[in-house]
Each structure stands twice: as structure tokens, then as C-alpha cells.
Amino acid sequence: MKILVATGASAGHIFPALSFLEELKAKSPDIETLLILPRSSRERRSLDALALCASNIKYISLSNIRLSLDLKNILTILRFFKGSLESIFILFNFQPDIVVGFGTLVSLPIIFFAWVFRIKTLLHEQNVIPGRANMLLAKIADRIAVSFLKTEDYLKVSKNKIVLTGNPLRQSLAPVPKAQALEFFQFSQNKFTILVMGGSLGSHSINNIFFKSLSLLSCRARLQVIHLAGLKDYELLRDDYKGLDIDVRLYDFLKEVQYAYVASDLIICRAGAMTISELINFEAPAIIIPYPFACAHQLANAKVLEEAGCAIIIEEKNLSVQVLQQNIELFLNNPDKLKNMHASYHCFPQNHAADLLVDAALSLGSS
């Protein structure tokens, strides 16, 4: 059997695809796989290196199309047609039995032409609100795997096509003992640990407001911080933290993020689909600051945890240095609140998403 996987350039799309391939190889090592990425992902070296380790890989010429008639967008549209031709050649040359799409523009031509050539197709949607590509492709896909039950309300297809799998996580994201996680950062067991992150590329607004909030806290001596700043803000924050008397571990990107989740008492983060799945996996109490754009996908993701009592949401329009400071102090002074939030994660099933997604794909091969 041959399985082709198409995904986008961001961590939120690549990591679920890699997790799927990882589980597929473990279950069925004889299956031949091919991973398709947009050519732009070559610039994302850390993610690309992971992709290269996971599978054979090819690139197609696609980038996001905007609703404008400027020269740059016209070139982007021409690139889309080039990527569509590349998709046809890849399908002819590789001749997959099943095509699995993880959303974004890359999935559009691959899934469409797979449907034209009567190849079985499976879509995976990471977010509560489906992305535009998956919304368009849902009607022609043979099966759609979703991360959240609520996603069914947005897909205008037969419920028989939809399977709830969850969002696959890498095998390396298994929980470790807390003492081991604290030792990884050489942290004290007697301090309150905060993990701050803004997605794989970082968030300048979260970085800036968190640092200023930290500066105002009178109880800084009780804190230790893991800050995943992203590449752009790393140097700036490194200099800023030198003037602040606090125990901090600053990273532009942390591959061993499982240690950060386990070591932390509180997470301050965005609400990308991968982050939400990781919070569920580690049962981590969180202050979630959803990215305010991209069709409110992140706000819908965050509400899943807020409604379950596992997190609180601060929308970016309401975010300020004082608001974040007050919320950090609230958690610092209310350990029972953290315990209750942690316990609320028990309403979510254990994460077997990669296993369920592989089963969904393989069942297409036998149907």
C-alpha cells in the first residue's frame, strides 16, 4: 500500500502529519509513504528537518492567495496553477492508494485530483472551526477526521463521513515525572513555574506584555519562568531579562517541550490547535490569549477548554499589562483554583489520536 500525506508549512499542520506518519510506520512498516509540503516550508528549517526524518518528501509551488489584484497576488495565482500541475505529476508518479490531507492550500489540488482519479481521500481538521481548504474539500473527501466533536456543526456533510479522532501528538510528547522535568531546567521544586509561549514562531504582543507584567509583580522571588519567545524576540528579551532578578529559561524554540509542560504550574499561551491538544495531553491549567485574526479559529479552540473549566480566556482586545499581572497573582494566591482546573481535564478522553487516525486511513484501503 502507498499513502500520500499533504500538509502546510506551520507547526500546527506539520506536527499532526508527522505524528500520523510516525504511528503509521509503527503499525505498518511496509507501507510506502510520501509527504508533500509547500516550497515555502524550506525556510522553516527546524520543522523541515523533522519532516525529512519522517518520510520521503516533495515540495509543490503554493502560497496563500489574497483577495486583491496586485502583481504579487497574480504571481501567487499563477504559482497555484503550477502547484496544481505538480500535484498531478506527483499522483501519477507515486500512484497512492490513499491520500491524507491536513488542511491548508497544499491539500486543495492534491485532494481534488485524487478525487478526480478515484483515489480514496481522508481529511484531518485540527481546529474546532474548519479551515477554508477543508470546508471546500469536505464534500468530495471519503472521510473527515476531526479533533473536536463540535466541528461536526460546521461541516455540511453526512455525519457518516465524520470520525472523531482528536489531534495527533508526537510520541516524544509523553509526560515525564515532574521532578525530572524540573531537573531538566535546573529549577527549584518550591517555586511557582510559569510557561509562556506564543506558538512555534512566538508572539511579540504576549512576549512584551508578559515581561512588563512580570516587572510589576512584587512576588517575583516566588516565580521561575520558561519563556519560548520565538526567533524574532529572543535577543531582545535576553537583554531585558538580565536586568530582572528572576530565574528564567529563555528559548527561541524548545524541541523538548514536554519538560516545559510538566514542570509548569501555569501556562500562558495562544490557542492554536496543537497547543490546545498539548494542554489536554498534559492537563495543564492555562491563561489563553487567542490570536485575534484567522476567522476566530483560536477563540473557538480556547472556548473548548474554558467551558470545561480547564483554562481562562483573555481576548487580545482586553489584554493589558495590569490585566495579565492581576491574573498571574490570582493563580499564585489560589492553589486550589489550579487544582480544580487540572482536575477538570478528566472530562477529555486519553489521547490516542494518531492511532485512531491511522485506523481511519487504513480502513479506506480495505473499503
C-alpha positions in Angstrom: 0.0 0.0 0.0 1.1 3.6 -0.7 -0.1 6.6 1.3 0.5 10.2 0.3 0.2 12.9 3.0 -0.2 16.6 2.2 0.2 19.4 4.8 1.0 23.0 5.3 4.2 24.8 6.4 3.2 25.7 10.0 3.9 23.6 13.1 0.2 23.2 13.7 -0.1 21.3 10.4 3.3 19.6 10.1 3.3 18.1 13.6 0.0 16.2 13.2 1.1 14.9 9.8 4.4 13.7 11.3 2.6 12.1 14.2 0.3 10.3 11.7 3.3 9.1 9.7 5.2 8.0 12.9 2.2 5.9 14.0 1.6 4.5 10.5 5.3 3.3 10.3 5.0 1.7 13.7 1.8 -0.1 12.8 2.5 -1.0 9.2 6.3 -0.6 8.4 5.8 -2.0 4.8 3.6 0.9 3.7 5.3 3.3 1.4 4.7 7.0 2.3 5.3 10.4 0.7 5.0 13.7 2.4 4.0 16.8 0.4 4.9 20.3 1.7 4.7 23.8 0.2 8.0 25.0 -1.2 7.9 27.9 1.3 8.4 25.5 4.2 12.0 25.1 3.2 12.6 28.3 5.0 11.4 26.7 8.3 14.5 24.7 8.9 13.6 23.2 12.3 10.3 21.9 11.1 11.6 20.8 7.8 14.4 18.8 9.5 11.7 16.9 11.4 9.8 16.3 8.2 12.8 14.9 6.4 13.4 12.4 9.3 9.8 11.2 9.0 9.3 10.4 5.3 10.1 10.8 1.7 9.3 14.4 0.9 8.4 16.5 -2.1 7.5 20.2 -2.4 4.9 22.0 -4.5 4.7 25.6 -5.5 1.9 27.0 -3.5 1.4 30.1 -1.3 -1.6 31.8 0.2 -3.9 33.7 -2.3 -5.3 37.0 -1.2 -8.4 38.8 -2.4 -6.6 41.5 -4.4 -5.4 42.2 -8.0 -1.9 43.4 -7.3 1.1 41.9 -9.2 2.2 39.8 -6.2 -1.2 38.1 -5.9 -1.4 37.5 -9.7 2.0 35.7 -9.4 0.6 33.7 -6.4 -2.4 32.6 -8.5 0.0 31.5 -11.3 2.0 29.6 -8.7 -1.2 27.9 -7.6 -1.7 26.6 -11.2 1.9 25.5 -11.3 1.4 23.7 -7.9 -1.7 22.0 -9.3 0.3 20.6 -12.3 3.0 19.4 -9.9 0.3 17.7 -7.8 -1.0 15.8 -10.9 2.6 14.6 -11.7 3.2 13.5 -8.1 -0.1 11.5 -8.1 0.8 9.9 -11.4 4.4 9.0 -10.4 3.7 7.9 -6.8 0.3 6.3 -7.5 -1.0 6.3 -3.9 -3.8 4.1 -2.7 -4.9 6.7 -0.1 -4.3 10.5 0.1 -4.5 12.2 3.6 -4.8 16.0 3.7 -4.1 18.0 6.8 -5.6 21.3 5.6 -4.2 24.5 4.1 -3.9 25.3 0.4 -1.5 22.4 -0.2 -4.3 19.9 0.3 -6.6 21.6 -2.3 -5.1 20.4 -5.6 -3.8 17.1 -4.1 -7.2 16.1 -2.7 -9.1 17.4 -5.7 -7.1 15.5 -8.3 -7.1 12.4 -6.1 -10.9 12.6 -6.2 -10.8 13.0 -10.0 -8.6 9.9 -10.3 -10.8 8.0 -7.8 -8.2 7.7 -5.1 -9.5 7.3 -1.6 -9.1 10.5 0.5 -9.1 11.4 4.2 -9.1 14.9 5.6 -7.9 15.8 9.1 -9.2 19.0 10.7 -7.2 20.3 13.7 -9.4 23.2 14.8 -12.9 23.5 16.1 -13.9 25.7 13.1 -12.7 24.0 9.9 -10.2 25.9 7.7 -11.3 27.1 4.2 -9.5 24.3 2.4 -11.1 21.6 4.4 -14.5 23.3 4.1 -14.2 23.2 0.3 -12.9 19.7 0.2 -15.2 18.1 2.7 -17.9 17.4 0.1 -15.6 15.3 -2.1 -13.5 13.6 0.6 -14.3 10.0 1.5 -13.8 10.6 5.2 -13.1 13.6 7.5 -11.4 13.1 10.9 -12.0 15.9 13.4 -10.2 16.8 16.6 -13.4 18.1 18.4 -16.9 16.9 18.3 -18.2 20.4 17.8 -16.6 20.6 14.4 -19.4 18.5 13.0 -21.7 21.5 13.3 -19.6 23.4 10.8 -19.3 20.6 8.2 -22.2 20.4 5.8 -21.7 16.7 5.0 -23.2 13.4 6.1 -22.3 12.6 9.7 -21.4 9.1 8.5 -18.3 10.6 6.8 -17.0 12.2 10.0 -14.9 10.3 12.6 -13.7 11.8 15.9 -10.0 11.1 16.3 -8.5 14.0 18.2 -5.4 15.8 17.1 -2.3 13.6 16.8 0.7 14.4 19.0 4.3 13.3 18.6 5.3 10.3 20.6 8.1 12.4 22.2 5.3 14.4 23.9 4.7 11.8 26.6 4.5 13.1 30.2 7.6 12.6 32.4 7.9 12.8 36.2 7.7 16.4 37.5 11.0 16.1 39.4 12.7 15.1 36.1 11.2 18.0 34.3 12.3 20.5 36.9 15.8 19.0 36.9 15.9 19.5 33.1 15.7 23.2 33.7 17.6 23.1 37.0 14.6 24.6 38.7 13.5 24.6 42.4 10.6 22.4 43.5 9.5 25.1 45.9 8.8 27.9 43.3 5.8 28.6 41.1 6.7 27.8 37.5 5.1 29.7 34.5 5.5 28.6 30.9 5.0 31.4 28.3 4.7 30.8 24.6 3.1 32.2 21.6 3.1 29.4 19.1 6.0 28.0 17.0 7.0 31.4 15.8 6.4 33.3 19.1 4.1 36.2 19.8 5.5 39.7 20.1 2.5 41.1 22.0 2.4 38.2 24.5 6.2 38.5 25.0 6.0 42.2 25.6 3.0 42.3 27.9 4.2 39.3 29.9 7.6 40.8 30.6 6.1 44.1 31.6 3.6 42.3 33.9 6.5 40.3 35.4 8.3 43.6 36.1 5.4 44.8 38.2 4.9 41.7 40.3 6.0 42.2 43.9 6.2 38.4 44.4 8.8 37.7 41.6 11.0 35.9 44.1 8.4 33.1 44.2 8.5 32.6 40.5 10.6 30.8 37.9 9.8 31.2 34.2 10.2 29.2 31.0 9.8 31.6 28.1 9.6 30.3 24.5 10.0 33.7 22.7 10.4 32.8 19.1 13.4 33.8 17.0 12.5 37.5 16.4 12.2 38.4 20.1 14.8 36.1 21.6 17.8 38.6 21.6 15.7 41.5 22.9 14.2 39.5 25.7 17.6 38.0 26.6 18.9 41.5 27.3 15.7 42.6 29.1 15.8 39.6 31.5 19.3 40.4 32.5 18.0 43.4 34.4 15.3 41.5 36.1 16.1 39.4 39.2 14.2 36.3 38.3 15.1 32.7 37.5 14.2 32.3 33.8 15.0 29.9 31.0 14.6 31.7 27.6 14.4 29.8 24.3 13.7 30.8 20.7 12.3 27.2 20.2 12.3 24.2 22.5 12.1 20.8 20.9 11.8 19.0 24.3 8.6 21.0 25.2 7.2 18.1 27.2 9.6 19.0 30.0 8.2 22.6 30.0 4.6 21.5 30.2 5.3 19.1 33.1 7.5 21.5 35.0 4.9 24.3 34.9 2.1 25.2 37.3 0.5 27.7 34.8 0.7 28.1 31.0 0.3 31.5 29.2 -0.3 30.8 25.6 -2.1 31.2 22.3 -4.9 28.7 21.2 -3.6 27.0 18.1 -5.0 23.5 17.6 -1.7 21.9 18.5 -1.3 24.0 21.7 -4.9 23.1 22.8 -4.2 19.4 22.2 -0.9 19.6 24.2 -2.7 21.3 27.1 -5.2 18.5 27.2 -2.4 15.9 27.0 -0.6 17.4 29.9 -3.7 18.5 31.8 -2.2 22.0 32.2 -4.1 25.0 33.7 -3.8 27.9 31.4 -4.4 31.6 30.6 -5.2 31.5 26.9 -4.8 34.6 24.8 -6.2 33.6 21.4 -4.7 35.1 18.2 -7.4 37.6 17.2 -7.3 37.0 13.4 -7.7 34.0 11.1 -11.5 33.8 11.3 -11.6 33.5 15.1 -10.3 29.9 14.9 -8.3 30.2 18.1 -11.1 31.7 20.1 -13.3 28.7 19.3 -10.5 26.4 20.2 -9.9 28.1 23.6 -13.6 28.0 24.5 -13.4 24.2 24.5 -11.1 24.4 27.5 -12.7 27.4 29.2 -16.2 25.8 29.1 -14.7 22.6 30.6 -13.2 24.7 33.4 -9.6 24.0 32.4 -8.5 27.5 31.4 -9.5 31.1 31.3 -9.5 33.3 28.2 -8.2 36.8 27.9 -9.1 38.2 24.5 -6.3 40.3 23.0 -8.6 43.4 22.8 -8.9 43.1 26.6 -5.3 42.3 27.3 -3.1 44.8 29.2 -0.1 44.7 31.5 -2.3 45.2 34.5 -4.9 42.5 33.5 -2.2 39.9 33.0 -0.5 40.9 36.2 -3.8 40.5 38.2 -4.5 37.1 36.7 -1.0 35.8 37.4 -1.4 37.0 41.1 -4.8 35.3 41.2 -3.3 31.9 40.4 -0.3 32.5 42.6 -2.5 33.1 45.6 -5.1 30.4 44.8 -3.5 27.0 44.6 -7.0 25.3 44.9 -8.0 27.1 41.6 -5.1 25.4 39.8 -6.0 22.0 41.3 -9.6 22.4 40.2 -8.6 23.3 36.6 -6.2 20.4 36.5 -8.9 18.0 37.6 -11.3 19.4 35.0 -9.3 17.8 32.3 -10.6 14.4 33.3 -13.6 15.1 31.1 -11.4 14.7 28.0 -10.5 11.2 26.8 -6.9 10.0 26.8 -5.1 10.9 23.6 -5.0 8.1 21.1 -5.5 10.4 18.1 -2.6 9.1 16.0 -3.7 5.5 16.4 -7.4 6.4 15.6 -6.3 8.5 12.6 -4.2 5.6 11.2 -7.1 3.2 11.6 -9.4 5.7 9.8 -6.9 5.9 6.9 -6.3 2.2 6.6 -10.0 1.4 6.7 -10.3 3.3 3.4 -7.8 1.0 1.8 -10.0 -2.0 2.7 -13.3 -0.4 1.7 
